[in-house]
Amino acid sequence: MAKYQAVRGTKDILPADAALFQILETAARGVFQRFGFSEIRTPTFEALDLFQRSIGETTDVVQKEMYVFEDRGGRKLALRPEGTAGVVRAFIEHHLSQTMPFCKLFYIGPMFRAERPQAGRFREFWQIGGEYFGNPSPYADAELLLMITHLFKTLGLPEFRLKLNNLGDKESRASYRTALLAYLQGRMSTLCEDCQQRIAVNPLRALDCKIDGPTLGDAPTVDQSWTPTSRAHFEKVQALLTAQGCAFEVNLRLVRGLDYYNGTVFEVTSNVLGAQNALAGGGRYDTLVKEMDGPEMPAIGFALGAERTIDAIRAVAAGQPTKAAAKKIIYVAAQGSAAAKAFEVLEQLRLQLNDAFQIEGGFFDKKLGAQLGFADRLGSTHCLIIGDDELQKQEATLRDLKSGAQTRIPLAELPARLAAL
């Protein structure tokens, strides 16, 4: 036996596994960049207060799992247990909301949690994640979810399940919190010690508890507290995914383990793994940027566990790296009732054009002038415009954003005509 060994909960990534990491990372970068996400790299440690404030002091992550230390100056620091808090801090610190019409960032890096090691779970582990700031629309939710499914398909992982729920807006959450707290208080004596201490602050923690969660099958569900706005948002996300042939299932008991989530939440699991089968998860966090002293800023994000995803790749003996990053930016804009068709075109072009193209859009609730402004600020070369007249004639207007020249193109001919640009 070697005199020195890797610390429990950590592992060496040897050449064979490193090759799989490269496949995963290359695929992720290719898919993310095609969707307009840019890479950000934040420090592996931050001020302890950052995680306490963002993640929530009643979570297992903050109460039990963080690696906390003081530096020589007596500052309380923590190794990052997840990626979102650091990205939000960087977004605010560097005023990225002032330089971009919307901001799409992805990260790849190690995280640290002092939890019990098990299959696919380590104390130092790698995550790949993405954060989309600035778009409150259900189109943004659907876009992020489609990007994640594209990645798993690119990796050759067809046997995955996408589970969705909606935790509601501020009003919905307040109503649900009251109903759930009343239910849990009636069962207080049966709850574990942690839940008894936490539920007054955040009763949703009980639903996510490994001990109590499975026993709460008769607890009220969040849909009973949805406002019309929350319900309409969630129904629109589902309709957009269905229209693109993206399979999913609604799980009204799905919550996330961190306190900052609201609205749409989701989880991706794999059928090729055992009991520890969660590959990715995330959701909306529309109030977090403001709560961390930033601007009012809607956002949605996700994180993917690299080790478990690699276990799934190995299980199906699949996974190929994608090509280089996108080059030409084409922006898809919509007017009137053509938004759904424009979103379909957006999705089809991403699938049918090669990696020389980046296809953007999704702000169809904005006026056309605002959408063209987004296209210009992104450095788009062309804009595809689909309005009511184009929709009726099954065409799109292609505008050269440099010369201003416009031409009508049948929708069926778009991939071939754009590929020749």
Secondary structure, 3 states (H helix, E strand, C coil): CCCCCCCCCCCCCCHHHHHHHHHHHHHHHHHHHHCCCEECCCCCEEEHHHHHHHHCCCCHHHHHHCCEEECCCCCEEEECCCCHHHHHHHHHHCCHHHHCCCEEEEEEEEEECCCCCECCECCEEEEEEEEEECCCCHHHHHHHHHHHHHHHHHCCCCCEEEEEEECCCHHHHHHHHHHHHHHHHCCHHHCCHHHHHHCCCCCHHHHCCCCCHHHCCCCCCHHHHCCHHHHHHHHHHHHHHHHCCCCCEECCCCCCCCCCCEEEEEEEEECCCCCCCEEEEEEECCCHHHHCCCCCCCEEEEEEEHHHHHHHHHHHCCCCCCCCCCCEEEEEEECHHHHHHHHHHHHHHHHHCCCCEEEEECCCCCCHHHHHHHHHHCCCCEEEEECHHHHHHCEEEEEECCCCCEEEEEHHHHHHHHHCC
